[in-house]
Amino acid sequence: MQKNAGKIDRVLRVILGLAVLASAFIGPQTVWGYVGIIPLVTGLIGFCPLYKVIGINTCPLEKKSN
């Protein structure tokens, strides 16, 4: 699995995921708060399946040494 999420993208996903997940415990306490697991996990691993499907890559290209 090749990473397709850049550093800023990953940080934003983790923050958003934690915020949405926190709503399951602090806010209205509905099961919809567990949707926050998706951006949290994709931010932690650096791979987004939806990005793969639509062909987006926010991860900078790594230089290959010869």
PDBQT receptor file of N, H, CA, C and O in Angstrom, charges set to zero:
ATOM      1  N   MET A   1       0.854  -1.165   0.000  1.00  0.00    +0.000 N 
ATOM      2  CA  MET A   1       0.000   0.000   0.000  1.00  0.00    +0.000 C 
ATOM      3  C   MET A   1       0.905   1.235   0.000  1.00  0.00    +0.000 C 
ATOM      4  O   MET A   1       1.661   1.452   0.947  1.00  0.00    +0.000 OA
ATOM      5  N   GLN A   2       0.828   2.020  -1.034  1.00  0.00    +0.000 N 
ATOM      6  H   GLN A   2       0.214   1.843  -1.803  1.00  0.00    +0.000 HD
ATOM      7  CA  GLN A   2       1.637   3.223  -1.174  1.00  0.00    +0.000 C 
ATOM      8  C   GLN A   2       0.910   4.409  -0.550  1.00  0.00    +0.000 C 
ATOM      9  O   GLN A   2      -0.295   4.569  -0.745  1.00  0.00    +0.000 OA
ATOM     10  N   LYS A   3       1.630   5.236   0.195  1.00  0.00    +0.000 N 
ATOM     11  H   LYS A   3       2.609   5.105   0.353  1.00  0.00    +0.000 HD
ATOM     12  CA  LYS A   3       1.018   6.401   0.822  1.00  0.00    +0.000 C 
ATOM     13  C   LYS A   3       0.581   7.395  -0.246  1.00  0.00    +0.000 C 
ATOM     14  O   LYS A   3       1.293   7.635  -1.221  1.00  0.00    +0.000 OA
ATOM     15  N   ASN A   4      -0.600   7.966  -0.046  1.00  0.00    +0.000 N 
ATOM     16  H   ASN A   4      -1.179   7.770   0.746  1.00  0.00    +0.000 HD
ATOM     17  CA  ASN A   4      -1.097   8.962  -0.994  1.00  0.00    +0.000 C 
ATOM     18  C   ASN A   4      -1.628  10.207  -0.289  1.00  0.00    +0.000 C 
ATOM     19  O   ASN A   4      -2.297  11.035  -0.906  1.00  0.00    +0.000 OA
ATOM     20  N   ALA A   5      -1.332  10.338   0.998  1.00  0.00    +0.000 N 
ATOM     21  H   ALA A   5      -0.788   9.666   1.500  1.00  0.00    +0.000 HD
ATOM     22  CA  ALA A   5      -1.745  11.511   1.756  1.00  0.00    +0.000 C 
ATOM     23  C   ALA A   5      -0.509  12.217   2.291  1.00  0.00    +0.000 C 
ATOM     24  O   ALA A   5       0.334  11.599   2.941  1.00  0.00    +0.000 OA
ATOM     25  N   GLY A   6      -0.401  13.516   2.015  1.00  0.00    +0.000 N 
ATOM     26  H   GLY A   6      -1.086  14.018   1.487  1.00  0.00    +0.000 HD
ATOM     27  CA  GLY A   6       0.741  14.303   2.456  1.00  0.00    +0.000 C 
ATOM     28  C   GLY A   6       0.665  14.652   3.935  1.00  0.00    +0.000 C 
ATOM     29  O   GLY A   6      -0.313  14.335   4.611  1.00  0.00    +0.000 OA
ATOM     30  N   LYS A   7       1.703  15.305   4.425  1.00  0.00    +0.000 N 
ATOM     31  H   LYS A   7       2.498  15.563   3.876  1.00  0.00    +0.000 HD
ATOM     32  CA  LYS A   7       1.826  15.600   5.850  1.00  0.00    +0.000 C 
ATOM     33  C   LYS A   7       0.687  16.485   6.363  1.00  0.00    +0.000 C 
ATOM     34  O   LYS A   7       0.078  16.180   7.388  1.00  0.00    +0.000 OA
ATOM     35  N   ILE A   8       0.401  17.569   5.658  1.00  0.00    +0.000 N 
ATOM     36  H   ILE A   8       0.896  17.816   4.825  1.00  0.00    +0.000 HD
ATOM     37  CA  ILE A   8      -0.669  18.473   6.097  1.00  0.00    +0.000 C 
ATOM     38  C   ILE A   8      -2.012  17.763   6.040  1.00  0.00    +0.000 C 
ATOM     39  O   ILE A   8      -2.826  17.892   6.954  1.00  0.00    +0.000 OA
ATOM     40  N   ASP A   9      -2.241  17.027   4.987  1.00  0.00    +0.000 N 
ATOM     41  H   ASP A   9      -1.580  16.922   4.244  1.00  0.00    +0.000 HD
ATOM     42  CA  ASP A   9      -3.477  16.257   4.820  1.00  0.00    +0.000 C 
ATOM     43  C   ASP A   9      -3.649  15.279   5.983  1.00  0.00    +0.000 C 
ATOM     44  O   ASP A   9      -4.739  15.151   6.539  1.00  0.00    +0.000 OA
ATOM     45  N   ARG A  10      -2.581  14.601   6.339  1.00  0.00    +0.000 N 
ATOM     46  H   ARG A  10      -1.695  14.704   5.888  1.00  0.00    +0.000 HD
ATOM     47  CA  ARG A  10      -2.633  13.611   7.427  1.00  0.00    +0.000 C 
ATOM     48  C   ARG A  10      -2.925  14.273   8.765  1.00  0.00    +0.000 C 
ATOM     49  O   ARG A  10      -3.735  13.768   9.541  1.00  0.00    +0.000 OA
ATOM     50  N   VAL A  11      -2.271  15.402   9.043  1.00  0.00    +0.000 N 
ATOM     51  H   VAL A  11      -1.613  15.812   8.412  1.00  0.00    +0.000 HD
ATOM     52  CA  VAL A  11      -2.490  16.107  10.310  1.00  0.00    +0.000 C 
ATOM     53  C   VAL A  11      -3.941  16.572  10.414  1.00  0.00    +0.000 C 
ATOM     54  O   VAL A  11      -4.571  16.421  11.460  1.00  0.00    +0.000 OA
ATOM     55  N   LEU A  12      -4.467  17.135   9.331  1.00  0.00    +0.000 N 
ATOM     56  H   LEU A  12      -3.954  17.258   8.481  1.00  0.00    +0.000 HD
ATOM     57  CA  LEU A  12      -5.855  17.591   9.333  1.00  0.00    +0.000 C 
ATOM     58  C   LEU A  12      -6.827  16.434   9.527  1.00  0.00    +0.000 C 
ATOM     59  O   LEU A  12      -7.832  16.574  10.224  1.00  0.00    +0.000 OA
ATOM     60  N   ARG A  13      -6.533  15.299   8.917  1.00  0.00    +0.000 N 
ATOM     61  H   ARG A  13      -5.716  15.185   8.351  1.00  0.00    +0.000 HD
ATOM     62  CA  ARG A  13      -7.397  14.126   9.077  1.00  0.00    +0.000 C 
ATOM     63  C   ARG A  13      -7.406  13.629  10.526  1.00  0.00    +0.000 C 
ATOM     64  O   ARG A  13      -8.459  13.279  11.059  1.00  0.00    +0.000 OA
ATOM     65  N   VAL A  14      -6.242  13.599  11.152  1.00  0.00    +0.000 N 
ATOM     66  H   VAL A  14      -5.387  13.882  10.719  1.00  0.00    +0.000 HD
ATOM     67  CA  VAL A  14      -6.167  13.141  12.543  1.00  0.00    +0.000 C 
ATOM     68  C   VAL A  14      -6.933  14.094  13.457  1.00  0.00    +0.000 C 
ATOM     69  O   VAL A  14      -7.680  13.649  14.330  1.00  0.00    +0.000 OA
ATOM     70  N   ILE A  15      -6.755  15.396  13.264  1.00  0.00    +0.000 N 
ATOM     71  H   ILE A  15      -6.149  15.758  12.556  1.00  0.00    +0.000 HD
ATOM     72  CA  ILE A  15      -7.474  16.374  14.085  1.00  0.00    +0.000 C 
ATOM     73  C   ILE A  15      -8.979  16.253  13.880  1.00  0.00    +0.000 C 
ATOM     74  O   ILE A  15      -9.740  16.233  14.847  1.00  0.00    +0.000 OA
ATOM     75  N   LEU A  16      -9.408  16.173  12.621  1.00  0.00    +0.000 N 
ATOM     76  H   LEU A  16      -8.789  16.190  11.836  1.00  0.00    +0.000 HD
ATOM     77  CA  LEU A  16     -10.832  16.038  12.322  1.00  0.00    +0.000 C 
ATOM     78  C   LEU A  16     -11.389  14.735  12.897  1.00  0.00    +0.000 C 
ATOM     79  O   LEU A  16     -12.468  14.717  13.488  1.00  0.00    +0.000 OA
ATOM     80  N   GLY A  17     -10.645  13.656  12.717  1.00  0.00    +0.000 N 
ATOM     81  H   GLY A  17      -9.768  13.670  12.237  1.00  0.00    +0.000 HD
ATOM     82  CA  GLY A  17     -11.096  12.364  13.234  1.00  0.00    +0.000 C 
ATOM     83  C   GLY A  17     -11.264  12.368  14.736  1.00  0.00    +0.000 C 
ATOM     84  O   GLY A  17     -12.253  11.848  15.253  1.00  0.00    +0.000 OA
ATOM     85  N   LEU A  18     -10.300  12.953  15.451  1.00  0.00    +0.000 N 
ATOM     86  H   LEU A  18      -9.497  13.375  15.032  1.00  0.00    +0.000 HD
ATOM     87  CA  LEU A  18     -10.399  13.032  16.913  1.00  0.00    +0.000 C 
ATOM     88  C   LEU A  18     -11.566  13.904  17.355  1.00  0.00    +0.000 C 
ATOM     89  O   LEU A  18     -12.255  13.587  18.325  1.00  0.00    +0.000 OA
ATOM     90  N   ALA A  19     -11.788  15.016  16.633  1.00  0.00    +0.000 N 
ATOM     91  H   ALA A  19     -11.228  15.274  15.845  1.00  0.00    +0.000 HD
ATOM     92  CA  ALA A  19     -12.894  15.911  16.975  1.00  0.00    +0.000 C 
ATOM     93  C   ALA A  19     -14.243  15.222  16.782  1.00  0.00    +0.000 C 
ATOM     94  O   ALA A  19     -15.118  15.305  17.645  1.00  0.00    +0.000 OA
ATOM     95  N   VAL A  20     -14.405  14.550  15.660  1.00  0.00    +0.000 N 
ATOM     96  H   VAL A  20     -13.694  14.483  14.959  1.00  0.00    +0.000 HD
ATOM     97  CA  VAL A  20     -15.675  13.866  15.395  1.00  0.00    +0.000 C 
ATOM     98  C   VAL A  20     -15.859  12.692  16.360  1.00  0.00    +0.000 C 
ATOM     99  O   VAL A  20     -16.961  12.460  16.857  1.00  0.00    +0.000 OA
ATOM    100  N   LEU A  21     -14.792  11.963  16.620  1.00  0.00    +0.000 N 
ATOM    101  H   LEU A  21     -13.896  12.151  16.216  1.00  0.00    +0.000 HD
ATOM    102  CA  LEU A  21     -14.862  10.842  17.549  1.00  0.00    +0.000 C 
ATOM    103  C   LEU A  21     -15.184  11.322  18.965  1.00  0.00    +0.000 C 
ATOM    104  O   LEU A  21     -15.905  10.646  19.698  1.00  0.00    +0.000 OA
ATOM    105  N   ALA A  22     -14.660  12.471  19.349  1.00  0.00    +0.000 N 
ATOM    106  H   ALA A  22     -14.074  13.021  18.754  1.00  0.00    +0.000 HD
ATOM    107  CA  ALA A  22     -14.942  13.024  20.674  1.00  0.00    +0.000 C 
ATOM    108  C   ALA A  22     -16.428  13.332  20.837  1.00  0.00    +0.000 C 
ATOM    109  O   ALA A  22     -16.958  13.265  21.947  1.00  0.00    +0.000 OA
ATOM    110  N   SER A  23     -17.098  13.668  19.745  1.00  0.00    +0.000 N 
ATOM    111  H   SER A  23     -16.667  13.722  18.844  1.00  0.00    +0.000 HD
ATOM    112  CA  SER A  23     -18.530  13.962  19.838  1.00  0.00    +0.000 C 
ATOM    113  C   SER A  23     -19.340  12.732  20.239  1.00  0.00    +0.000 C 
ATOM    114  O   SER A  23     -20.451  12.863  20.752  1.00  0.00    +0.000 OA
ATOM    115  N   ALA A  24     -18.796  11.549  20.010  1.00  0.00    +0.000 N 
ATOM    116  H   ALA A  24     -17.893  11.442  19.593  1.00  0.00    +0.000 HD
ATOM    117  CA  ALA A  24     -19.493  10.328  20.421  1.00  0.00    +0.000 C 
ATOM    118  C   ALA A  24     -19.468  10.162  21.934  1.00  0.00    +0.000 C 
ATOM    119  O   ALA A  24     -20.291   9.442  22.499  1.00  0.00    +0.000 OA
ATOM    120  N   PHE A  25     -18.526  10.829  22.588  1.00  0.00    +0.000 N 
ATOM    121  H   PHE A  25     -17.858  11.415  22.130  1.00  0.00    +0.000 HD
ATOM    122  CA  PHE A  25     -18.396  10.692  24.035  1.00  0.00    +0.000 C 
ATOM    123  C   PHE A  25     -18.806  11.953  24.789  1.00  0.00    +0.000 C 
ATOM    124  O   PHE A  25     -19.330  11.872  25.900  1.00  0.00    +0.000 OA
ATOM    125  N   ILE A  26     -18.567  13.120  24.186  1.00  0.00    +0.000 N 
ATOM    126  H   ILE A  26     -18.141  13.186  23.284  1.00  0.00    +0.000 HD
ATOM    127  CA  ILE A  26     -18.796  14.381  24.891  1.00  0.00    +0.000 C 
ATOM    128  C   ILE A  26     -20.084  15.061  24.437  1.00  0.00    +0.000 C 
ATOM    129  O   ILE A  26     -20.896  15.485  25.259  1.00  0.00    +0.000 OA
ATOM    130  N   GLY A  27     -20.263  15.160  23.130  1.00  0.00    +0.000 N 
ATOM    131  H   GLY A  27     -19.604  14.815  22.462  1.00  0.00    +0.000 HD
ATOM    132  CA  GLY A  27     -21.382  15.915  22.553  1.00  0.00    +0.000 C 
ATOM    133  C   GLY A  27     -22.713  15.195  22.668  1.00  0.00    +0.000 C 
ATOM    134  O   GLY A  27     -23.094  14.739  23.746  1.00  0.00    +0.000 OA
ATOM    135  N   PRO A  28     -23.420  15.096  21.543  1.00  0.00    +0.000 N 
ATOM    136  CA  PRO A  28     -24.757  14.491  21.557  1.00  0.00    +0.000 C 
ATOM    137  C   PRO A  28     -24.746  12.979  21.813  1.00  0.00    +0.000 C 
ATOM    138  O   PRO A  28     -25.806  12.375  21.980  1.00  0.00    +0.000 OA
ATOM    139  N   GLN A  29     -23.580  12.378  21.844  1.00  0.00    +0.000 N 
ATOM    140  H   GLN A  29     -22.720  12.869  21.709  1.00  0.00    +0.000 HD
ATOM    141  CA  GLN A  29     -23.393  10.959  22.149  1.00  0.00    +0.000 C 
ATOM    142  C   GLN A  29     -24.240  10.035  21.266  1.00  0.00    +0.000 C 
ATOM    143  O   GLN A  29     -25.004   9.203  21.757  1.00  0.00    +0.000 OA
ATOM    144  N   THR A  30     -24.083  10.206  19.963  1.00  0.00    +0.000 N 
ATOM    145  H   THR A  30     -23.463  10.882  19.564  1.00  0.00    +0.000 HD
ATOM    146  CA  THR A  30     -24.734   9.317  19.018  1.00  0.00    +0.000 C 
ATOM    147  C   THR A  30     -23.675   8.432  18.365  1.00  0.00    +0.000 C 
ATOM    148  O   THR A  30     -22.480   8.717  18.449  1.00  0.00    +0.000 OA
ATOM    149  N   VAL A  31     -24.114   7.374  17.725  1.00  0.00    +0.000 N 
ATOM    150  H   VAL A  31     -25.085   7.142  17.657  1.00  0.00    +0.000 HD
ATOM    151  CA  VAL A  31     -23.176   6.461  17.071  1.00  0.00    +0.000 C 
ATOM    152  C   VAL A  31     -22.525   7.097  15.849  1.00  0.00    +0.000 C 
ATOM    153  O   VAL A  31     -21.510   6.594  15.366  1.00  0.00    +0.000 OA
ATOM    154  N   TRP A  32     -23.082   8.187  15.341  1.00  0.00    +0.000 N 
ATOM    155  H   TRP A  32     -23.906   8.595  15.734  1.00  0.00    +0.000 HD
ATOM    156  CA  TRP A  32     -22.499   8.876  14.195  1.00  0.00    +0.000 C 
ATOM    157  C   TRP A  32     -21.118   9.436  14.521  1.00  0.00    +0.000 C 
ATOM    158  O   TRP A  32     -20.330   9.696  13.612  1.00  0.00    +0.000 OA
ATOM    159  N   GLY A  33     -20.822   9.620  15.776  1.00  0.00    +0.000 N 
ATOM    160  H   GLY A  33     -21.463   9.408  16.515  1.00  0.00    +0.000 HD
ATOM    161  CA  GLY A  33     -19.505  10.109  16.173  1.00  0.00    +0.000 C 
ATOM    162  C   GLY A  33     -18.401   9.130  15.837  1.00  0.00    +0.000 C 
ATOM    163  O   GLY A  33     -17.247   9.527  15.678  1.00  0.00    +0.000 OA
ATOM    164  N   TYR A  34     -18.739   7.857  15.727  1.00  0.00    +0.000 N 
ATOM    165  H   TYR A  34     -19.677   7.535  15.856  1.00  0.00    +0.000 HD
ATOM    166  CA  TYR A  34     -17.738   6.841  15.409  1.00  0.00    +0.000 C 
ATOM    167  C   TYR A  34     -17.277   6.908  13.951  1.00  0.00    +0.000 C 
ATOM    168  O   TYR A  34     -16.328   6.221  13.573  1.00  0.00    +0.000 OA
ATOM    169  N   VAL A  35     -17.929   7.716  13.146  1.00  0.00    +0.000 N 
ATOM    170  H   VAL A  35     -18.700   8.273  13.453  1.00  0.00    +0.000 HD
ATOM    171  CA  VAL A  35     -17.491   7.950  11.771  1.00  0.00    +0.000 C 
ATOM    172  C   VAL A  35     -16.102   8.603  11.791  1.00  0.00    +0.000 C 
ATOM    173  O   VAL A  35     -15.362   8.514  10.811  1.00  0.00    +0.000 OA
ATOM    174  N   GLY A  36     -15.754   9.251  12.892  1.00  0.00    +0.000 N 
ATOM    175  H   GLY A  36     -16.355   9.323  13.687  1.00  0.00    +0.000 HD
ATOM    176  CA  GLY A  36     -14.454   9.883  13.046  1.00  0.00    +0.000 C 
ATOM    177  C   GLY A  36     -13.296   8.906  12.992  1.00  0.00    +0.000 C 
ATOM    178  O   GLY A  36     -12.149   9.314  12.807  1.00  0.00    +0.000 OA
ATOM    179  N   ILE A  37     -13.578   7.630  13.149  1.00  0.00    +0.000 N 
ATOM    180  H   ILE A  37     -14.510   7.299  13.299  1.00  0.00    +0.000 HD
ATOM    181  CA  ILE A  37     -12.531   6.606  13.071  1.00  0.00    +0.000 C 
ATOM    182  C   ILE A  37     -11.928   6.575  11.661  1.00  0.00    +0.000 C 
ATOM    183  O   ILE A  37     -10.734   6.320  11.504  1.00  0.00    +0.000 OA
ATOM    184  N   ILE A  38     -12.743   6.833  10.646  1.00  0.00    +0.000 N 
ATOM    185  H   ILE A  38     -13.713   7.040  10.773  1.00  0.00    +0.000 HD
ATOM    186  CA  ILE A  38     -12.271   6.756   9.255  1.00  0.00    +0.000 C 
ATOM    187  C   ILE A  38     -11.177   7.790   8.968  1.00  0.00    +0.000 C 
ATOM    188  O   ILE A  38     -10.094   7.400   8.533  1.00  0.00    +0.000 OA
ATOM    189  N   PRO A  39     -11.411   9.097   9.191  1.00  0.00    +0.000 N 
ATOM    190  CA  PRO A  39     -10.315  10.035   8.924  1.00  0.00    +0.000 C 
ATOM    191  C   PRO A  39      -9.137   9.846   9.882  1.00  0.00    +0.000 C 
ATOM    192  O   PRO A  39      -7.993  10.111   9.513  1.00  0.00    +0.000 OA
ATOM    193  N   LEU A  40      -9.405   9.397  11.095  1.00  0.00    +0.000 N 
ATOM    194  H   LEU A  40     -10.335   9.182  11.395  1.00  0.00    +0.000 HD
ATOM    195  CA  LEU A  40      -8.320   9.157  12.043  1.00  0.00    +0.000 C 
ATOM    196  C   LEU A  40      -7.389   8.064  11.541  1.00  0.00    +0.000 C 
ATOM    197  O   LEU A  40      -6.171   8.241  11.542  1.00  0.00    +0.000 OA
ATOM    198  N   VAL A  41      -7.940   6.952  11.116  1.00  0.00    +0.000 N 
ATOM    199  H   VAL A  41      -8.929   6.808  11.115  1.00  0.00    +0.000 HD
ATOM    200  CA  VAL A  41      -7.121   5.834  10.636  1.00  0.00    +0.000 C 
ATOM    201  C   VAL A  41      -6.411   6.188   9.337  1.00  0.00    +0.000 C 
ATOM    202  O   VAL A  41      -5.225   5.897   9.184  1.00  0.00    +0.000 OA
ATOM    203  N   THR A  42      -7.121   6.812   8.397  1.00  0.00    +0.000 N 
ATOM    204  H   THR A  42      -8.085   7.048   8.521  1.00  0.00    +0.000 HD
ATOM    205  CA  THR A  42      -6.476   7.165   7.131  1.00  0.00    +0.000 C 
ATOM    206  C   THR A  42      -5.373   8.195   7.350  1.00  0.00    +0.000 C 
ATOM    207  O   THR A  42      -4.375   8.194   6.628  1.00  0.00    +0.000 OA
ATOM    208  N   GLY A  43      -5.539   9.070   8.333  1.00  0.00    +0.000 N 
ATOM    209  H   GLY A  43      -6.349   9.071   8.919  1.00  0.00    +0.000 HD
ATOM    210  CA  GLY A  43      -4.491  10.026   8.653  1.00  0.00    +0.000 C 
ATOM    211  C   GLY A  43      -3.287   9.371   9.293  1.00  0.00    +0.000 C 
ATOM    212  O   GLY A  43      -2.150   9.761   9.026  1.00  0.00    +0.000 OA
ATOM    213  N   LEU A  44      -3.524   8.384  10.132  1.00  0.00    +0.000 N 
ATOM    214  H   LEU A  44      -4.448   8.067  10.348  1.00  0.00    +0.000 HD
ATOM    215  CA  LEU A  44      -2.414   7.703  10.806  1.00  0.00    +0.000 C 
ATOM    216  C   LEU A  44      -1.607   6.824   9.858  1.00  0.00    +0.000 C 
ATOM    217  O   LEU A  44      -0.384   6.748   9.976  1.00  0.00    +0.000 OA
ATOM    218  N   ILE A  45      -2.277   6.161   8.922  1.00  0.00    +0.000 N 
ATOM    219  H   ILE A  45      -3.271   6.222   8.827  1.00  0.00    +0.000 HD
ATOM    220  CA  ILE A  45      -1.542   5.267   8.018  1.00  0.00    +0.000 C 
ATOM    221  C   ILE A  45      -1.077   5.972   6.748  1.00  0.00    +0.000 C 
ATOM    222  O   ILE A  45      -0.199   5.462   6.051  1.00  0.00    +0.000 OA
ATOM    223  N   GLY A  46      -1.649   7.139   6.434  1.00  0.00    +0.000 N 
ATOM    224  H   GLY A  46      -2.362   7.554   7.000  1.00  0.00    +0.000 HD
ATOM    225  CA  GLY A  46      -1.210   7.900   5.265  1.00  0.00    +0.000 C 
ATOM    226  C   GLY A  46      -1.762   7.412   3.943  1.00  0.00    +0.000 C 
ATOM    227  O   GLY A  46      -1.253   7.784   2.885  1.00  0.00    +0.000 OA
ATOM    228  N   PHE A  47      -2.785   6.595   3.983  1.00  0.00    +0.000 N 
ATOM    229  H   PHE A  47      -3.199   6.293   4.842  1.00  0.00    +0.000 HD
ATOM    230  CA  PHE A  47      -3.383   6.074   2.756  1.00  0.00    +0.000 C 
ATOM    231  C   PHE A  47      -4.884   6.277   2.802  1.00  0.00    +0.000 C 
ATOM    232  O   PHE A  47      -5.539   5.935   3.787  1.00  0.00    +0.000 OA
ATOM    233  N   CYS A  48      -5.429   6.839   1.722  1.00  0.00    +0.000 N 
ATOM    234  H   CYS A  48      -4.898   7.116   0.922  1.00  0.00    +0.000 HD
ATOM    235  CA  CYS A  48      -6.872   7.036   1.611  1.00  0.00    +0.000 C 
ATOM    236  C   CYS A  48      -7.387   6.247   0.405  1.00  0.00    +0.000 C 
ATOM    237  O   CYS A  48      -7.012   6.546  -0.728  1.00  0.00    +0.000 OA
ATOM    238  N   PRO A  49      -8.233   5.253   0.630  1.00  0.00    +0.000 N 
ATOM    239  CA  PRO A  49      -8.760   4.460  -0.483  1.00  0.00    +0.000 C 
ATOM    240  C   PRO A  49      -9.541   5.306  -1.495  1.00  0.00    +0.000 C 
ATOM    241  O   PRO A  49      -9.496   5.027  -2.693  1.00  0.00    +0.000 OA
ATOM    242  N   LEU A  50     -10.246   6.325  -1.031  1.00  0.00    +0.000 N 
ATOM    243  H   LEU A  50     -10.282   6.552  -0.058  1.00  0.00    +0.000 HD
ATOM    244  CA  LEU A  50     -10.995   7.182  -1.944  1.00  0.00    +0.000 C 
ATOM    245  C   LEU A  50     -10.050   7.956  -2.852  1.00  0.00    +0.000 C 
ATOM    246  O   LEU A  50     -10.332   8.122  -4.039  1.00  0.00    +0.000 OA
ATOM    247  N   TYR A  51      -8.929   8.432  -2.308  1.00  0.00    +0.000 N 
ATOM    248  H   TYR A  51      -8.700   8.297  -1.344  1.00  0.00    +0.000 HD
ATOM    249  CA  TYR A  51      -7.925   9.106  -3.136  1.00  0.00    +0.000 C 
ATOM    250  C   TYR A  51      -7.424   8.175  -4.225  1.00  0.00    +0.000 C 
ATOM    251  O   TYR A  51      -7.210   8.603  -5.360  1.00  0.00    +0.000 OA
ATOM    252  N   LYS A  52      -7.237   6.919  -3.894  1.00  0.00    +0.000 N 
ATOM    253  H   LYS A  52      -7.410   6.572  -2.972  1.00  0.00    +0.000 HD
ATOM    254  CA  LYS A  52      -6.749   5.926  -4.863  1.00  0.00    +0.000 C 
ATOM    255  C   LYS A  52      -7.751   5.780  -6.009  1.00  0.00    +0.000 C 
ATOM    256  O   LYS A  52      -7.365   5.731  -7.177  1.00  0.00    +0.000 OA
ATOM    257  N   VAL A  53      -9.032   5.712  -5.670  1.00  0.00    +0.000 N 
ATOM    258  H   VAL A  53      -9.346   5.752  -4.721  1.00  0.00    +0.000 HD
ATOM    259  CA  VAL A  53     -10.077   5.515  -6.676  1.00  0.00    +0.000 C 
ATOM    260  C   VAL A  53     -10.173   6.703  -7.630  1.00  0.00    +0.000 C 
ATOM    261  O   VAL A  53     -10.315   6.520  -8.839  1.00  0.00    +0.000 OA
ATOM    262  N   ILE A  54     -10.094   7.927  -7.085  1.00  0.00    +0.000 N 
ATOM    263  H   ILE A  54      -9.978   8.075  -6.103  1.00  0.00    +0.000 HD
ATOM    264  CA  ILE A  54     -10.260   9.093  -7.942  1.00  0.00    +0.000 C 
ATOM    265  C   ILE A  54      -8.933   9.671  -8.434  1.00  0.00    +0.000 C 
ATOM    266  O   ILE A  54      -8.918  10.668  -9.157  1.00  0.00    +0.000 OA
ATOM    267  N   GLY A  55      -7.820   9.047  -8.044  1.00  0.00    +0.000 N 
ATOM    268  H   GLY A  55      -7.832   8.237  -7.457  1.00  0.00    +0.000 HD
ATOM    269  CA  GLY A  55      -6.520   9.416  -8.596  1.00  0.00    +0.000 C 
ATOM    270  C   GLY A  55      -5.861  10.639  -7.979  1.00  0.00    +0.000 C 
ATOM    271  O   GLY A  55      -5.093  11.326  -8.651  1.00  0.00    +0.000 OA
ATOM    272  N   ILE A  56      -6.144  10.925  -6.717  1.00  0.00    +0.000 N 
ATOM    273  H   ILE A  56      -6.769  10.368  -6.171  1.00  0.00    +0.000 HD
ATOM    274  CA  ILE A  56      -5.525  12.060  -6.035  1.00  0.00    +0.000 C 
ATOM    275  C   ILE A  56      -4.339  11.560  -5.221  1.00  0.00    +0.000 C 
ATOM    276  O   ILE A  56      -4.381  10.477  -4.638  1.00  0.00    +0.000 OA
ATOM    277  N   ASN A  57      -3.276  12.370  -5.191  1.00  0.00    +0.000 N 
ATOM    278  H   ASN A  57      -3.242  13.250  -5.664  1.00  0.00    +0.000 HD
ATOM    279  CA  ASN A  57      -2.113  12.041  -4.392  1.00  0.00    +0.000 C 
ATOM    280  C   ASN A  57      -1.552  13.344  -3.837  1.00  0.00    +0.000 C 
ATOM    281  O   ASN A  57      -1.007  14.149  -4.592  1.00  0.00    +0.000 OA
ATOM    282  N   THR A  58      -1.677  13.566  -2.518  1.00  0.00    +0.000 N 
ATOM    283  H   THR A  58      -2.120  12.912  -1.905  1.00  0.00    +0.000 HD
ATOM    284  CA  THR A  58      -1.167  14.783  -1.898  1.00  0.00    +0.000 C 
ATOM    285  C   THR A  58       0.199  14.561  -1.260  1.00  0.00    +0.000 C 
ATOM    286  O   THR A  58       0.775  15.482  -0.680  1.00  0.00    +0.000 OA
ATOM    287  N   CYS A  59       0.711  13.358  -1.365  1.00  0.00    +0.000 N 
ATOM    288  H   CYS A  59       0.244  12.610  -1.836  1.00  0.00    +0.000 HD
ATOM    289  CA  CYS A  59       2.021  13.030  -0.826  1.00  0.00    +0.000 C 
ATOM    290  C   CYS A  59       3.096  13.470  -1.817  1.00  0.00    +0.000 C 
ATOM    291  O   CYS A  59       3.014  13.143  -3.001  1.00  0.00    +0.000 OA
ATOM    292  N   PRO A  60       4.106  14.209  -1.345  1.00  0.00    +0.000 N 
ATOM    293  CA  PRO A  60       5.158  14.633  -2.282  1.00  0.00    +0.000 C 
ATOM    294  C   PRO A  60       5.927  13.430  -2.824  1.00  0.00    +0.000 C 
ATOM    295  O   PRO A  60       6.111  12.425  -2.137  1.00  0.00    +0.000 OA
ATOM    296  N   LEU A  61       6.362  13.560  -4.054  1.00  0.00    +0.000 N 
ATOM    297  H   LEU A  61       6.211  14.376  -4.612  1.00  0.00    +0.000 HD
ATOM    298  CA  LEU A  61       7.101  12.479  -4.685  1.00  0.00    +0.000 C 
ATOM    299  C   LEU A  61       8.485  12.334  -4.053  1.00  0.00    +0.000 C 
ATOM    300  O   LEU A  61       9.166  13.328  -3.803  1.00  0.00    +0.000 OA
ATOM    301  N   GLU A  62       8.893  11.105  -3.799  1.00  0.00    +0.000 N 
ATOM    302  H   GLU A  62       8.340  10.296  -4.002  1.00  0.00    +0.000 HD
ATOM    303  CA  GLU A  62      10.205  10.853  -3.249  1.00  0.00    +0.000 C 
ATOM    304  C   GLU A  62      11.188  10.684  -4.399  1.00  0.00    +0.000 C 
ATOM    305  O   GLU A  62      10.863  10.078  -5.420  1.00  0.00    +0.000 OA
ATOM    306  N   LYS A  63      12.373  11.217  -4.230  1.00  0.00    +0.000 N 
ATOM    307  H   LYS A  63      12.637  11.710  -3.401  1.00  0.00    +0.000 HD
ATOM    308  CA  LYS A  63      13.400  11.086  -5.273  1.00  0.00    +0.000 C 
ATOM    309  C   LYS A  63      13.976   9.688  -5.234  1.00  0.00    +0.000 C 
ATOM    310  O   LYS A  63      14.310   9.165  -4.171  1.00  0.00    +0.000 OA
ATOM    311  N   LYS A  64      14.086   9.092  -6.408  1.00  0.00    +0.000 N 
ATOM    312  H   LYS A  64      13.814   9.517  -7.271  1.00  0.00    +0.000 HD
ATOM    313  CA  LYS A  64      14.668   7.754  -6.518  1.00  0.00    +0.000 C 
ATOM    314  C   LYS A  64      16.163   7.891  -6.823  1.00  0.00    +0.000 C 
ATOM    315  O   LYS A  64      16.561   8.634  -7.719  1.00  0.00    +0.000 OA
ATOM    316  N   SER A  65      16.961   7.176  -6.078  1.00  0.00    +0.000 N 
ATOM    317  H   SER A  65      16.637   6.572  -5.350  1.00  0.00    +0.000 HD
ATOM    318  CA  SER A  65      18.409   7.219  -6.355  1.00  0.00    +0.000 C 
ATOM    319  C   SER A  65      18.769   6.105  -7.315  1.00  0.00    +0.000 C 
ATOM    320  O   SER A  65      18.232   5.002  -7.222  1.00  0.00    +0.000 OA
ATOM    321  N   ASN A  66      19.676   6.389  -8.236  1.00  0.00    +0.000 N 
ATOM    322  H   ASN A  66      20.112   7.286  -8.311  1.00  0.00    +0.000 HD
ATOM    323  CA  ASN A  66      20.070   5.397  -9.235  1.00  0.00    +0.000 C 
ATOM    324  C   ASN A  66      21.221   4.572  -8.738  1.00  0.00    +0.000 C 
ATOM    325  O   ASN A  66      21.692   3.682  -9.445  1.00  0.00    +0.000 OA
TER     326      ASN A  66
